[in-house]
């Protein structure tokens, strides 16, 4: 790149130039010492004012007969200010990787930052400020082999000293990155993480007289970070995008019926890897006092959810027409309906809780269809409890987006 080259009087006011994420290999004009990047405002009859010039995250290399004298050359005759040269990989220069020079006493250089660059195989691995006065900052530059994938592929290999060593600042510079800091060079590296996280301690009591069972997890580890927790009652491995993942491990789990139950504890990481499960079993036996007799008005509860439970005497022994309960759509995104074949008796209620037992909605039933809005609730598994008289029915509800 050559700016303001040629004879005659020229005056340029240039500002806010960004040169970034480029690969320059053996680039430059042979009659101009092969400068890959050359900014010139030079000579007694030239004047240039340049403000806010950003050169960042480039990979610059010259080899063989095309070897550059310097990678970034500034011929300064006017006023240069707010120059940022950072996060570049520069190699194989015959002199310094970056050079500022002027033979004019009136040339000024103010607020120049040369930082977080990686230099390798240059004759001098430091910027050359061959002019005075100058006001510059040179910091956090490193020297070493960048470990490119190959001589023609400038992505970084594992163990490169350029990984996470860049700077995410400098006036208008803001970079996306995957590690603790941006990488130096033209390419941001994201190594494939295929290491599964591990659940190493999962505790559940052996017996319970309640459908709400306390649980705890005392250890879960990952190569980078555990980002999600999930409990299931089946051994099939869930996907990382499945509904029900939460950011912290729940303190309890609500089953829908009594009996011998097995829970599977899973964790996932930021790369979407899901652990193998750790299991725990509990035998649930409800207290006799919790057994609820049938209502005297001959209304019987039933449900279309095969996993729901009715805490009453067997429906098979009764001939009355049951009250049918339907929860739909299920899974839902925002609105869910709880409908009844007939309006339940006065005082009947609906309670909805998440899998930790926290109540998120409660309402007295006044219509054959009760509608709830869950647009602000987190995706996951919820329990819809319908209470009619002395009977209770639990339905599972999944919120999925």
LUMRODO-423197 format. One record per residue: y, z, x of N, C-alpha, C in turn; residue number from 1. Coordinates in steps of 0.1 Angstrom, whole numbers. Layout:
N
[node [Y,Z,X],[Y,Z,X],[Y,Z,X],NUM] ...
This chain:
401
[node [-12,0,9],[0,0,0],[12,0,9],1] [node [21,-10,8],[33,-11,16],[45,-11,6],2] [node [54,-2,9],[66,-1,0],[78,-4,9],3] [node [87,-13,3],[100,-16,10],[98,-22,24],4] [node [90,-32,25],[88,-38,38],[96,-51,39],5] [node [103,-54,50],[110,-66,51],[124,-63,56],6] [node [132,-74,59],[145,-73,64],[156,-73,53],7] [node [168,-69,57],[179,-69,48],[182,-55,42],8] [node [193,-54,36],[197,-41,30],[190,-39,17],9] [node [183,-28,15],[176,-24,3],[178,-10,0],10] [node [180,-6,-12],[181,8,-16],[173,10,-28],11] [node [163,19,-27],[154,22,-38],[154,36,-42],12] [node [154,39,-54],[153,53,-59],[139,53,-66],13] [node [130,60,-60],[116,60,-65],[111,74,-68],14] [node [105,76,-79],[100,90,-82],[87,89,-90],15] [node [80,100,-90],[68,102,-98],[58,91,-96],16] [node [53,90,-84],[42,81,-81],[30,88,-78],17] [node [19,84,-84],[6,91,-83],[-4,81,-78],18] [node [-11,84,-66],[-21,76,-60],[-33,85,-59],19] [node [-43,83,-67],[-54,93,-67],[-68,86,-71],20] [node [-79,93,-67],[-92,89,-70],[-95,74,-66],21] [node [-92,71,-54],[-95,58,-49],[-104,59,-37],22] [node [-111,48,-34],[-119,47,-22],[-113,36,-14],23] [node [-108,39,-2],[-103,29,7],[-111,28,20],24] [node [-118,17,21],[-127,15,32],[-123,2,40],25] [node [-119,4,52],[-115,-7,61],[-104,-15,54],26] [node [-94,-7,49],[-83,-14,42],[-70,-13,51],27] [node [-62,-24,51],[-50,-23,59],[-47,-37,64],28] [node [-35,-39,68],[-31,-52,74],[-32,-52,89],29] [node [-40,-61,95],[-43,-60,109],[-30,-61,118],30] [node [-20,-68,113],[-8,-69,121],[1,-56,119],31] [node [-3,-47,111],[4,-35,109],[-4,-22,112],32] [node [-13,-24,122],[-21,-13,127],[-31,-7,117],33] [node [-34,-15,107],[-44,-11,97],[-40,2,90],34] [node [-28,3,84],[-25,15,77],[-30,13,62],35] [node [-40,21,58],[-45,19,44],[-34,23,34],36] [node [-26,33,37],[-15,36,28],[-2,37,37],37] [node [7,29,34],[19,28,42],[32,28,33],38] [node [40,38,35],[52,40,27],[63,38,37],39] [node [72,28,35],[82,25,45],[96,24,39],40] [node [105,30,45],[119,28,43],[126,30,56],41] [node [126,20,64],[128,21,79],[138,11,84],42] [node [146,16,93],[156,7,100],[170,11,96],43] [node [180,8,105],[194,12,103],[200,7,91],44] [node [195,-5,86],[201,-11,74],[193,-9,61],45] [node [185,1,61],[177,4,49],[179,19,45],46] [node [178,21,33],[179,34,27],[170,36,15],47] [node [162,46,15],[152,48,5],[152,63,1],48] [node [153,65,-12],[151,79,-17],[138,80,-25],49] [node [129,89,-21],[116,90,-27],[114,104,-31],50] [node [111,107,-44],[109,120,-49],[96,121,-57],51] [node [89,132,-55],[76,134,-63],[66,123,-61],52] [node [60,123,-49],[50,114,-45],[37,121,-43],53] [node [26,118,-51],[14,125,-51],[2,116,-46],54] [node [-4,120,-35],[-16,113,-30],[-27,123,-29],55] [node [-37,122,-38],[-47,132,-39],[-60,127,-43],56] [node [-71,133,-39],[-85,130,-42],[-88,115,-40],57] [node [-85,111,-27],[-89,98,-23],[-99,99,-11],58] [node [-108,90,-9],[-117,89,2],[-113,77,10],59] [node [-109,79,23],[-103,69,31],[-111,68,44],60] [node [-116,57,48],[-124,56,60],[-122,42,66],61] [node [-121,41,79],[-120,28,86],[-129,28,98],62] [node [-136,17,100],[-146,16,111],[-144,3,118],63] [node [-151,3,130],[-151,-9,138],[-138,-15,141],64] [node [-137,-29,140],[-125,-35,144],[-113,-32,134],65] [node [-117,-27,122],[-107,-24,112],[-102,-9,113],66] [node [-105,-2,124],[-102,12,125],[-87,14,124],67] [node [-82,22,115],[-68,25,113],[-62,33,124],68] [node [-49,31,126],[-42,39,135],[-40,53,129],69] [node [-36,53,116],[-35,65,108],[-37,61,94],70] [node [-42,70,85],[-46,66,72],[-34,66,62],71] [node [-25,75,64],[-13,76,55],[-1,76,64],72] [node [6,65,64],[18,64,73],[31,64,66],73] [node [40,72,70],[53,73,64],[64,69,74],74] [node [71,58,72],[82,54,80],[95,58,72],75] [node [101,68,76],[112,74,68],[126,71,74],76] [node [134,66,65],[148,63,69],[158,70,59],77] [node [153,73,47],[162,79,37],[158,94,34],78] [node [158,97,22],[155,111,18],[142,111,10],79] [node [132,118,16],[119,120,10],[117,135,7],80] [node [113,137,-6],[112,151,-10],[100,152,-20],81] [node [94,164,-20],[83,167,-30],[72,158,-28],82] [node [66,158,-16],[55,150,-12],[42,159,-12],83] [node [32,155,-19],[19,162,-20],[8,154,-16],84] [node [2,158,-5],[-10,151,1],[-21,161,1],85] [node [-31,160,-8],[-41,171,-9],[-54,165,-15],86] [node [-65,172,-11],[-78,169,-16],[-83,155,-12],87] [node [-78,150,-1],[-83,137,4],[-93,139,15],88] [node [-103,130,16],[-112,129,28],[-107,117,36],89] [node [-104,120,49],[-99,109,58],[-107,109,71],90] [node [-112,98,74],[-120,97,86],[-118,85,95],91] [node [-121,86,108],[-122,75,118],[-108,69,120],92] [node [-98,77,121],[-85,72,125],[-83,73,140],93] [node [-76,63,146],[-74,63,160],[-64,74,165],94] [node [-55,78,156],[-46,89,158],[-48,100,148],95] [node [-37,104,142],[-37,115,132],[-40,109,118],96] [node [-46,117,109],[-49,111,96],[-37,109,88],97] [node [-26,117,90],[-14,116,83],[-2,116,93],98] [node [7,107,92],[18,106,101],[32,104,94],99] [node [41,113,97],[55,111,93],[64,108,105],100] [node [71,97,105],[79,94,117],[92,87,113],101] [node [103,90,121],[116,83,119],[123,84,132],102] [node [131,73,135],[140,73,147],[154,76,143],103] [node [156,79,130],[170,80,126],[173,95,123],104] [node [185,99,128],[189,113,127],[192,117,113],105] [node [195,107,104],[199,110,91],[187,111,81],106] [node [175,108,86],[163,109,77],[160,123,74],107] [node [156,126,62],[153,139,58],[139,140,51],108] [node [133,151,53],[119,153,48],[119,167,42],109] [node [118,169,29],[119,182,23],[107,185,14],110] [node [102,197,14],[91,201,5],[79,192,6],111] [node [73,191,18],[61,183,19],[49,193,21],112] [node [39,190,13],[27,198,13],[15,190,17],113] [node [8,193,28],[-4,186,32],[-15,197,32],114] [node [-24,197,22],[-33,209,21],[-46,204,15],115] [node [-56,212,18],[-70,210,12],[-75,196,14],116] [node [-72,190,26],[-78,177,29],[-90,180,39],117] [node [-99,171,39],[-110,171,49],[-109,160,59],118] [node [-108,163,72],[-107,153,83],[-120,153,91],119] [node [-124,141,95],[-136,139,103],[-135,127,112],120] [node [-139,128,124],[-140,118,134],[-126,111,136],121] [node [-115,118,135],[-102,113,139],[-99,117,153],122] [node [-90,110,160],[-86,114,173],[-79,127,173],123] [node [-71,129,163],[-65,142,161],[-66,146,146],124] [node [-72,158,144],[-75,162,130],[-64,171,125],125] [node [-52,166,126],[-40,174,120],[-29,164,117],126] [node [-21,167,107],[-10,158,104],[0,158,115],127] [node [7,147,117],[17,145,128],[31,144,121],128] [node [39,154,123],[53,154,117],[62,150,129],129] [node [64,137,132],[72,133,143],[86,130,139],130] [node [92,140,133],[106,139,129],[112,153,127],131] [node [125,154,129],[132,167,127],[145,164,120],132] [node [150,173,111],[143,185,107],[133,181,96],133] [node [123,190,94],[113,188,83],[110,201,77],134] [node [107,201,65],[103,213,57],[90,211,51],135] [node [79,216,57],[66,212,53],[57,224,53],136] [node [46,222,45],[35,232,45],[22,225,47],137] [node [15,230,57],[2,224,61],[-8,236,60],138] [node [-18,235,51],[-27,247,49],[-40,242,44],139] [node [-50,250,47],[-64,249,41],[-70,235,43],140] [node [-66,228,53],[-73,216,57],[-85,219,65],141] [node [-96,212,64],[-108,215,71],[-113,203,78],142] [node [-121,205,88],[-127,195,97],[-142,196,96],143] [node [-149,184,93],[-163,185,92],[-169,172,86],144] [node [-182,170,87],[-189,159,81],[-189,160,66],145] [node [-183,151,58],[-182,152,44],[-196,151,37],146] [node [-206,145,44],[-219,143,39],[-219,134,26],147] [node [-214,122,28],[-215,112,18],[-229,108,15],148] [node [-232,103,3],[-245,99,0],[-250,88,9],149] [node [-242,78,13],[-245,68,23],[-232,62,28],150] [node [-233,53,37],[-222,47,43],[-214,38,33],151] [node [-219,35,22],[-212,28,12],[-211,35,-1],152] [node [-217,47,-2],[-216,55,-14],[-208,68,-11],153] [node [-196,70,-16],[-188,81,-12],[-189,93,-21],154] [node [-199,94,-29],[-202,106,-36],[-207,116,-26],155] [node [-207,129,-30],[-210,140,-20],[-225,144,-22],156] [node [-231,147,-11],[-245,153,-12],[-244,168,-13],157] [node [-255,174,-17],[-256,189,-17],[-253,194,-3],158] [node [-245,205,-2],[-242,211,10],[-229,205,17],159] [node [-223,196,10],[-210,190,16],[-200,201,17],160] [node [-192,202,28],[-181,212,29],[-170,208,20],161] [node [-170,196,14],[-159,193,5],[-160,198,-9],162] [node [-172,203,-13],[-175,207,-26],[-168,220,-29],163] [node [-160,221,-40],[-153,233,-45],[-142,237,-35],164] [node [-137,228,-26],[-127,232,-16],[-114,226,-19],165] [node [-112,219,-30],[-99,213,-34],[-90,222,-40],166] [node [-78,217,-43],[-67,225,-49],[-63,219,-63],167] [node [-63,227,-73],[-60,222,-86],[-45,226,-90],168] [node [-36,222,-82],[-22,225,-84],[-13,215,-76],169] [node [0,217,-78],[9,208,-71],[18,200,-81],170] [node [27,208,-87],[35,202,-98],[27,196,-109],171] [node [26,183,-110],[20,176,-122],[5,174,-120],172] [node [-1,180,-110],[-15,177,-108],[-24,187,-116],173] [node [-33,182,-124],[-42,190,-131],[-55,182,-132],174] [node [-66,188,-126],[-79,181,-125],[-90,188,-133],175] [node [-99,180,-139],[-111,185,-144],[-121,187,-133],176] [node [-129,198,-133],[-139,200,-123],[-150,209,-128],177] [node [-161,209,-121],[-173,216,-126],[-176,229,-119],178] [node [-171,231,-107],[-175,243,-99],[-163,253,-100],179] [node [-162,261,-89],[-151,271,-89],[-137,265,-85],180] [node [-137,252,-81],[-125,245,-77],[-128,230,-77],181] [node [-118,221,-77],[-121,207,-76],[-127,204,-62],182] [node [-135,193,-62],[-140,188,-49],[-129,181,-42],183] [node [-131,180,-28],[-122,171,-20],[-128,157,-21],184] [node [-120,147,-22],[-125,133,-22],[-123,126,-35],185] [node [-128,114,-36],[-126,106,-48],[-135,109,-60],186] [node [-146,116,-57],[-156,119,-68],[-158,133,-69],187] [node [-158,138,-82],[-161,152,-85],[-177,152,-87],188] [node [-183,162,-80],[-197,162,-80],[-202,172,-90],189] [node [-212,168,-98],[-219,177,-107],[-234,176,-105],190] [node [-240,185,-98],[-254,184,-95],[-262,188,-107],191] [node [-273,181,-109],[-282,184,-120],[-289,197,-119],192] [node [-286,206,-128],[-293,219,-128],[-305,218,-137],193] [node [-317,219,-132],[-329,219,-139],[-337,232,-139],194] [node [-330,242,-133],[-337,255,-132],[-336,263,-145],195] [node [-347,267,-150],[-347,274,-163],[-342,289,-161],196] [node [-334,293,-171],[-331,308,-171],[-343,316,-174],197] [node [-342,329,-172],[-354,338,-174],[-350,350,-182],198] [node [-359,353,-192],[-358,365,-199],[-368,374,-193],199] [node [-364,385,-187],[-374,394,-180],[-376,407,-187],200] [node [-368,411,-197],[-370,423,-204],[-366,422,-218],201] [node [-375,424,-227],[-372,423,-242],[-379,435,-249],202] [node [-371,443,-256],[-377,455,-262],[-376,455,-277],203] [node [-387,458,-283],[-388,459,-298],[-398,471,-301],204] [node [-395,479,-311],[-404,490,-314],[-417,485,-319],205] [node [-428,493,-317],[-441,488,-322],[-443,489,-337],206] [node [-435,499,-343],[-436,500,-358],[-422,502,-363],207] [node [-421,499,-376],[-408,501,-383],[-411,502,-398],208] [node [-403,511,-405],[-403,512,-419],[-392,506,-426],209] [node [-385,496,-419],[-374,489,-424],[-375,474,-420],210] [node [-370,465,-428],[-370,451,-425],[-360,448,-413],211] [node [-350,457,-412],[-340,456,-401],[-346,463,-389],212] [node [-349,456,-378],[-356,462,-367],[-347,462,-355],213] [node [-344,473,-348],[-336,473,-336],[-343,467,-325],214] [node [-335,459,-317],[-341,452,-305],[-331,453,-294],215] [node [-335,450,-282],[-326,450,-270],[-332,441,-259],216] [node [-323,435,-251],[-327,428,-240],[-320,434,-228],217] [node [-328,438,-218],[-322,445,-206],[-320,436,-194],218] [node [-326,424,-194],[-325,415,-183],[-327,401,-186],219] [node [-317,393,-183],[-318,378,-184],[-310,372,-173],220] [node [-316,363,-165],[-309,357,-154],[-309,342,-154],221] [node [-300,336,-146],[-299,322,-145],[-293,318,-131],222] [node [-296,306,-127],[-290,301,-114],[-275,301,-115],223] [node [-269,298,-126],[-254,299,-128],[-250,310,-137],224] [node [-253,308,-150],[-248,317,-161],[-256,316,-173],225] [node [-260,327,-179],[-267,327,-192],[-256,325,-203],226] [node [-257,316,-212],[-246,313,-221],[-250,315,-236],227] [node [-263,317,-239],[-267,318,-253],[-280,325,-254],228] [node [-282,332,-266],[-294,340,-269],[-299,336,-283],229] [node [-312,336,-285],[-318,332,-298],[-331,339,-300],230] [node [-333,344,-312],[-346,350,-316],[-352,341,-327],231] [node [-365,339,-325],[-373,331,-335],[-386,338,-338],232] [node [-392,334,-349],[-405,340,-353],[-416,330,-350],233] [node [-413,319,-344],[-423,309,-340],[-422,306,-325],234] [node [-433,301,-319],[-434,299,-305],[-428,286,-300],235] [node [-424,277,-310],[-419,264,-306],[-406,265,-299],236] [node [-404,259,-287],[-392,260,-279],[-381,253,-286],237] [node [-370,261,-288],[-358,255,-295],[-350,246,-285],238] [node [-342,237,-291],[-333,229,-283],[-320,237,-280],239] [node [-313,233,-270],[-301,241,-267],[-290,239,-277],240] [node [-291,228,-285],[-281,225,-296],[-285,230,-309],241] [node [-296,236,-310],[-301,241,-323],[-292,252,-329],242] [node [-291,253,-342],[-284,263,-349],[-290,277,-346],243] [node [-282,287,-345],[-287,300,-344],[-284,307,-330],244] [node [-280,299,-320],[-277,305,-307],[-264,313,-308],245] [node [-264,325,-302],[-252,333,-301],[-249,337,-287],246] [node [-236,341,-284],[-232,343,-271],[-236,357,-265],247] [node [-240,366,-273],[-245,379,-269],[-258,383,-276],248] [node [-266,391,-270],[-279,394,-276],[-277,403,-288],249] [node [-283,400,-299],[-282,409,-311],[-288,422,-309],250] [node [-283,432,-317],[-289,446,-316],[-300,448,-326],251] [node [-302,439,-335],[-313,440,-345],[-316,427,-350],252] [node [-328,426,-357],[-333,414,-363],[-338,418,-377],253] [node [-334,410,-387],[-338,412,-401],[-349,403,-405],254] [node [-361,409,-407],[-373,402,-412],[-372,401,-428],255] [node [-379,391,-433],[-379,389,-448],[-390,396,-455],256] [node [-400,401,-448],[-411,408,-455],[-418,417,-445],257] [node [-426,426,-450],[-433,435,-442],[-446,429,-436],258] [node [-453,436,-427],[-465,431,-421],[-463,431,-406],259] [node [-473,425,-399],[-473,424,-385],[-465,412,-381],260] [node [-454,414,-373],[-444,403,-369],[-443,402,-354],261] [node [-441,390,-350],[-439,387,-336],[-425,380,-334],262] [node [-417,384,-325],[-404,378,-322],[-405,371,-308],263] [node [-398,360,-307],[-397,353,-295],[-383,353,-290],264] [node [-380,358,-278],[-366,359,-273],[-364,347,-263],265] [node [-353,340,-265],[-350,329,-257],[-336,330,-251],266] [node [-333,324,-240],[-319,323,-235],[-317,309,-230],267] [node [-304,305,-229],[-301,291,-224],[-289,293,-214],268] [node [-287,282,-206],[-276,282,-197],[-267,271,-200],269] [node [-256,270,-192],[-245,260,-194],[-250,246,-193],270] [node [-261,243,-186],[-266,230,-185],[-276,226,-196],271] [node [-278,235,-205],[-287,232,-216],[-301,235,-214],272] [node [-305,242,-203],[-318,246,-200],[-322,258,-208],273] [node [-334,258,-214],[-338,269,-223],[-350,276,-216],274] [node [-350,289,-216],[-360,297,-209],[-374,296,-216],275] [node [-384,300,-210],[-397,303,-216],[-394,316,-224],276] [node [-402,318,-235],[-399,330,-244],[-405,343,-238],277] [node [-399,354,-241],[-406,367,-239],[-408,372,-253],278] [node [-420,377,-256],[-424,381,-270],[-425,396,-271],279] [node [-424,400,-284],[-425,414,-288],[-430,415,-302],280] [node [-439,424,-305],[-444,425,-319],[-441,439,-325],281] [node [-440,439,-338],[-437,451,-346],[-446,450,-359],282] [node [-450,462,-363],[-457,463,-376],[-447,470,-386],283] [node [-444,463,-396],[-434,468,-406],[-442,472,-419],284] [node [-439,485,-422],[-445,490,-434],[-434,498,-442],285] [node [-430,493,-453],[-419,499,-460],[-424,512,-467],286] [node [-415,522,-467],[-418,534,-474],[-421,532,-488],287] [node [-430,541,-494],[-434,540,-508],[-422,541,-517],288] [node [-412,549,-512],[-400,551,-521],[-392,538,-522],289] [node [-394,529,-512],[-387,516,-512],[-393,506,-522],290] [node [-406,509,-527],[-412,500,-536],[-404,500,-549],291] [node [-400,489,-554],[-391,488,-566],[-399,484,-578],292] [node [-399,492,-589],[-406,487,-601],[-400,476,-608],293] [node [-407,469,-617],[-402,458,-624],[-391,463,-634],294] [node [-381,455,-637],[-371,459,-647],[-377,459,-661],295] [node [-371,468,-669],[-376,469,-683],[-372,458,-692],296] [node [-362,450,-688],[-357,439,-697],[-365,427,-695],297] [node [-376,427,-688],[-386,417,-686],[-380,405,-678],298] [node [-369,407,-671],[-364,396,-662],[-371,398,-649],299] [node [-377,387,-644],[-384,388,-631],[-378,378,-621],300] [node [-377,382,-609],[-370,373,-599],[-381,365,-592],301] [node [-377,352,-589],[-385,344,-581],[-376,335,-572],302] [node [-381,328,-563],[-373,320,-554],[-380,308,-549],303] [node [-372,297,-546],[-378,285,-540],[-380,286,-525],304] [node [-377,297,-519],[-378,299,-505],[-391,305,-502],305] [node [-401,298,-496],[-414,304,-493],[-414,316,-484],306] [node [-403,317,-476],[-403,328,-467],[-395,340,-473],307] [node [-391,339,-485],[-384,351,-491],[-394,361,-496],308] [node [-390,373,-498],[-399,383,-503],[-393,390,-516],309] [node [-401,394,-525],[-397,401,-537],[-403,415,-536],310] [node [-394,425,-535],[-399,439,-534],[-401,445,-548],311] [node [-413,441,-554],[-416,445,-567],[-431,443,-569],312] [node [-437,446,-580],[-451,444,-582],[-454,429,-583],313] [node [-466,425,-582],[-470,411,-581],[-465,403,-593],314] [node [-458,392,-590],[-454,383,-601],[-466,377,-608],315] [node [-476,375,-600],[-488,368,-606],[-494,376,-618],316] [node [-491,389,-619],[-497,397,-629],[-488,397,-642],317] [node [-477,390,-641],[-468,391,-652],[-467,377,-659],318] [node [-464,376,-672],[-463,364,-679],[-449,360,-683],319] [node [-439,369,-680],[-426,366,-684],[-420,354,-675],320] [node [-411,347,-680],[-404,336,-673],[-395,342,-662],321] [node [-397,339,-649],[-388,346,-639],[-375,339,-638],322] [node [-365,347,-632],[-352,341,-629],[-354,334,-616],323] [node [-351,321,-616],[-353,313,-604],[-340,313,-596],324] [node [-341,315,-583],[-330,315,-574],[-330,303,-564],325] [node [-319,296,-563],[-319,285,-554],[-307,286,-545],326] [node [-309,285,-531],[-298,286,-521],[-296,272,-515],327] [node [-285,265,-517],[-284,252,-513],[-269,249,-510],328] [node [-266,239,-502],[-275,232,-492],[-279,241,-481],329] [node [-291,239,-476],[-296,248,-466],[-304,240,-456],330] [node [-299,237,-444],[-287,243,-437],[-274,238,-444],331] [node [-264,246,-442],[-251,242,-447],[-241,241,-436],332] [node [-229,234,-439],[-219,234,-429],[-207,243,-432],333] [node [-204,244,-445],[-192,253,-448],[-195,260,-462],334] [node [-198,252,-473],[-200,258,-486],[-215,259,-489],335] [node [-219,270,-495],[-232,272,-499],[-232,278,-513],336] [node [-242,274,-521],[-243,278,-535],[-256,287,-537],337] [node [-254,297,-544],[-266,306,-549],[-266,304,-564],338] [node [-276,297,-569],[-277,295,-583],[-289,302,-590],339] [node [-288,304,-603],[-298,311,-610],[-302,303,-623],340] [node [-314,304,-627],[-318,297,-639],[-312,303,-651],341] [node [-309,316,-651],[-301,323,-661],[-292,333,-654],342] [node [-281,336,-661],[-271,346,-654],[-278,359,-654],343] [node [-279,365,-642],[-286,379,-641],[-278,389,-649],344] [node [-284,401,-651],[-278,412,-658],[-265,417,-651],345] [node [-256,423,-659],[-244,428,-653],[-247,438,-642],346] [node [-238,438,-631],[-240,447,-620],[-249,441,-609],347] [node [-255,429,-611],[-263,422,-601],[-253,418,-590],348] [node [-258,417,-577],[-250,414,-566],[-257,405,-556],349] [node [-248,398,-548],[-253,390,-537],[-246,396,-524],350] [node [-255,399,-514],[-250,403,-501],[-255,393,-490],351] [node [-246,389,-481],[-250,380,-471],[-247,386,-457],352] [node [-257,387,-449],[-256,393,-435],[-260,384,-425],353] [node [-255,386,-412],[-260,378,-401],[-272,385,-396],354] [node [-278,380,-385],[-291,385,-380],[-289,399,-373],355] [node [-277,403,-371],[-275,416,-365],[-273,426,-376],356] [node [-273,422,-389],[-272,431,-400],[-257,433,-405],357] [node [-248,426,-398],[-234,427,-402],[-232,420,-415],358] [node [-225,426,-425],[-223,420,-438],[-211,411,-437],359] [node [-213,398,-440],[-202,388,-440],[-197,384,-453],360] [node [-204,387,-464],[-199,384,-477],[-207,393,-487],361] [node [-200,397,-498],[-206,405,-509],[-199,402,-522],362] [node [-206,400,-533],[-200,397,-545],[-209,400,-557],363] [node [-203,405,-568],[-210,407,-581],[-213,394,-587],364] [node [-225,392,-593],[-229,379,-599],[-223,379,-613],365] [node [-215,369,-616],[-209,367,-629],[-212,354,-635],366] [node [-218,345,-627],[-221,331,-632],[-235,327,-628],367] [node [-240,316,-634],[-252,311,-630],[-252,304,-616],368] [node [-240,301,-611],[-238,296,-598],[-227,303,-591],369] [node [-230,309,-579],[-220,316,-571],[-218,308,-558],370] [node [-206,304,-555],[-203,296,-543],[-196,304,-532],371] [node [-201,302,-520],[-195,309,-508],[-190,299,-498],372] [node [-179,302,-492],[-173,294,-481],[-176,300,-467],373] [node [-183,293,-458],[-186,298,-445],[-181,290,-434],374] [node [-170,282,-437],[-164,274,-427],[-159,281,-414],375] [node [-156,294,-415],[-151,302,-404],[-162,311,-398],376] [node [-174,310,-403],[-185,318,-397],[-192,310,-386],377] [node [-197,317,-376],[-204,311,-365],[-217,305,-370],378] [node [-221,293,-364],[-235,288,-367],[-246,298,-364],379] [node [-256,297,-372],[-268,306,-369],[-275,309,-382],380] [node [-284,320,-381],[-292,324,-392],[-286,335,-399],381] [node [-286,335,-413],[-281,345,-421],[-291,349,-432],382] [node [-290,360,-437],[-299,365,-448],[-291,367,-461],383] [node [-295,360,-472],[-289,361,-485],[-297,370,-493],384] [node [-292,382,-496],[-299,392,-504],[-294,392,-518],385] [node [-302,389,-528],[-299,390,-542],[-304,403,-548],386] [node [-296,411,-554],[-300,423,-560],[-298,422,-575],387] [node [-309,423,-583],[-308,422,-598],[-315,434,-603],388] [node [-308,443,-609],[-314,456,-613],[-320,463,-601],389] [node [-332,466,-602],[-339,473,-590],[-347,464,-582],390] [node [-345,451,-583],[-352,441,-576],[-343,435,-565],391] [node [-349,431,-554],[-342,424,-543],[-350,412,-538],392] [node [-343,401,-535],[-349,389,-530],[-341,385,-517],393] [node [-347,382,-506],[-341,378,-494],[-344,363,-492],394] [node [-333,355,-489],[-334,341,-486],[-328,339,-472],395] [node [-334,330,-464],[-328,326,-452],[-318,315,-454],396] [node [-307,316,-447],[-296,306,-448],[-293,302,-433],397] [node [-292,289,-430],[-288,285,-417],[-275,277,-418],398] [node [-265,282,-410],[-252,275,-409],[-253,266,-397],399] [node [-251,253,-398],[-253,244,-387],[-241,234,-388],400] [node [-235,231,-376],[-225,221,-375],[-227,212,-363],401] 
